[in-house]
Structures are given as structure tokens and as C-alpha cells.
Amino acid sequence: MRQASIHRKTLETDVELDLVLDAGEKQGVKVQTGVGFFDHMLTLMAHWAGFGLSVQCRGDLHVDAHHSLEDVGICLGQALAKALGDKKGINRVGQASVPLDEALCRCVLDISGRPYLVYHGEQILPAIVAGEEKDVYREFFKSLACNSAMNLHLCFNYGQNGHHLMEAAFKSLGLALRQAVALDRTELLSTKGVLD
């Protein structure tokens, strides 16, 4: 079973996260960050990925949600990297497009060992998404990409409703991760012999 646990405690947040990559239909997902919309998004992502996920975050929400989302992204990225180990046998690349009513988002990712985030089309997001500035979600995706050493491309193709756009993004991320971490190969998918 590919799994990992991460605990990160700072003066801003205290995050405990458990991730199981191969939970499949039996996955349990329990997310409590104090930011209800973010809990919903992480739950969707894990469900669509087929991951087991437990997240407990106590953050400085009296300031805003920035530190909580950023640090959960750090922990999720670290857990993903730890659970994948040497990455031998994984598909490495995943992609998905997900519509939600008028909105469409596409995610393409490569668990390559080379962290990078392309966050395209964010100008169509409303300034405030479910009570928080839209930028806190970019910070989550950036932290996830950097700490998992993933090349992550998220494209908001079109849409008007912030909830729909962000939900399509998290669902497409979940589906793309499901493809990328699947063990469909026997060797490391790299002609140079390493993923870094």
C-alpha cells in the first residue's frame, strides 16, 4: 500500500495529513481545514483520484485562509512524493478535462521530479471565490506542485461561476492524478533513468 503521513506545525498552522494512493473504492476521505469550500474541493479531488485522504488543519483563519491552503498544499505534495517513493512503474503523466455546467477546466500533469506550475486563464475567475480571494487557490496548487516535484498545468478554459470553475479544476486534478500514479508499467518511465 502506497501511503504517507505528514505533520507540519508552524506559528501559522498545524497540519496533519494522511494519504493512501491505492484506496480505490474503499477510500475514506475526511477533511477539516476550517475553510468549508476548500474542504469540499479536497474531498472532490481525493474522491475522483481514488485516494484515501485525511486532513486536519488548524490555521490562523482570523488573518485569512492563505496560510492554511498553502500549508495543506505543502503537506499534500510531500505526502504524494513520499507515497510514490522511487516512482518505479507509474504512468507519470495524467490529463483530464472536466465540465461543470458552463465551466470547463483542463489539468495536465507530469510527476517528473521537475516542479512547475502553469495556471492559465485565472483572469476569468471572480476576485472572490466562496468568501476568499481567488489567489489562495493558486497558492495551494503552487505548493502542491513544488512539494511533489510535479509539473502541473491547470487551464480554466471558460466559465462564469467561481464555484463551478474551481470544482472543475479540482476534479480534473483528481482524474489526472489517478492516471499518473497508476502502476501500469514495470520500469521507471524515464530514458535518463531517474525522475528529478
Secondary structure, DSSP 4 states (H G I P E B T S, - for coil): --EEEEEEE-SSEEEEEEEETT-GGG--EEEE-S-HHHHHHHHHHHHHHT-EEEEEEEE-TTT-SHHHHHHHHHHHHHHHHHHHTT-TTB--EEEEEEEETTEEEEEEEE-SS--EEEEETGGGS-SEETTEETHHHHHHHHHHHHHHT-EEEEEEEE-S-HHHHHHHHHHHHHHHHHHHH-B--SS-S-TTS---
